[in-house]
Amino acid sequence: MGSDVGVPEIRIGFSMHPRWVEYTGLKAFIAPLQAAGLSALEFELDDHLDCWSDSQPLMGVAFELGLELSFHAPYRSPHTLVGFSADRRSALEQEYRPLLEIAENWARRSKARRTLVVHAAVSRPPIERDSLVADTVAYLHWVTETFPNLHLALENNHPPVKDEIKVGIQRADVLQLANCLPSASLGICWDMGHDYLRHQSDEPTPEWFSRVMHVHLHDVDQANQDHYPLVLGNVPHQSWLKGLKDAGMKGIIVLELKGERLQGWSMDQTRKALVSSVETIAREIA
């Protein structure tokens, strides 16, 4: 599988859901964002999502418009990795395979490897952390062996809520998990909003910067609600993006939003916030 020719090292993307374009269509929705510097769209591969049946046709429209595609593996309940290293592996492979094949097929059609964002396993007591690590590592190995045209990016998880047990929240833990495979197969997706929500002041290390190949970027409000446009000024993305640029990152910075955060916003307010966010990213990586 070849690589994209003439593609900038750092590109700007947007997390796409069919509801974003239900009134305008993709071409009209994306035009002002493209003018601001956007060139990629990311699609979540979850057959339980609202409007899932509209997602695959939308991928086709995006491809025809010349947009680069990236993908996010299933991670929301009822999807789970618990048991992947043990008795549930066969059933979970059967569950995940047809969804991940969508990304693999688009990589083949694009004649270039495509990024697949993955999460580490999550559960609740009495599951123990070590078993979640084993499930995650087994899953990562299976995906890389089964889908050779996908370049995995392990995302740092959102801090746990209530009694959740999670791995891959702290940067050191994400790096340790990522080191189970070579960087040519597995890199890191740095979710800057999740990182901010750790509320820790530790600076990213050179090893961290060098392993990041994909970014999810969004702002966080005073109530620790994330996935807002870059209008609140809380997530310190300027210095973090500069560090990635200085480290020579090659990949996509995805503006990852949740439409429900913008309920009550006018269409004009939403459009301006999205365009402004893409313009902000473009300035930082120029």
C-alpha positions, 0 to 999 in steps of 0.5 A: 500500500502506497502513501498519499502523494503531495499531502501536507504533513499536518492536516486538519479534519473534522469528526463527521456525523450525518446530523451535521449535514442533514439540512445542507448536504456535505458539500455546502456544509464543508465548503467554508471549513475547506476554505479555512484549511480543512481537508479530512473527515473522521467517521466513527464505525459504530453500528449502534450510532444514531443515523448509522445507515447514513454514515457509509454513503456519506463516506462515499460523498466525502471521498468524491469531494477529495477529502481524506478519510480517517476512522474511529473504531467502536468503543461505546457500550454495548461494544467492549473489549472485555474478554478479548484476551480470554473466552470472548475473543471469538465473539468479539472478533466477529462483532468488530470485523465487519465494522473495521473492514469498512475502514480497511476497504476505504484504505484499499480504495484510497491506495493509502493506509488510513488511520484508525483511532482505538481506545483501551478497554474500559469496565467496572468492578470486579474487573481488574486493571491487568485484565483490561491491559491484556484485553487491549494488547490482544485487540491491538495485535489482532487489528494490526494483523487482520487489517494491514492497511490501517495505521492504529492510533491509541487514544488517551482515555477520558478520566474515569467517571464514578466506578469506571476502571480505565487504562490509558489515561495518563500519558505514561500508561498510553506510551506503555501500551503503544510500545506493544507494537512498532510505531509503523503499526501503532501510534498515539491519538492525543485527545487534548480535551481528555488530557486537559481533564486530568487537571495535571501540570506535567509537560509532554515528553519528547517521547510523547511528542514523537509517538503522536500521529493523530489528534482530537482537539476540542475545548472544555467548559467550566463544568468539565464538559468537553467537545466544544469548538475552540471558543472557550480558551481552556485547553492549552492547544497552542503550546501542545500543537507547537510541540507536535509541529516542532517534533515533525508530526505527520498526521491529522488534527481532528476538530472533534465536537459533539453536536449536543453541546451546541444545542441552543446555538443558532446555525450562524453561531455554529458555523462561525464557531466551526470556521473559527476553530479550523482557522485557529488550528491552521494558524497554529500549524502554519 
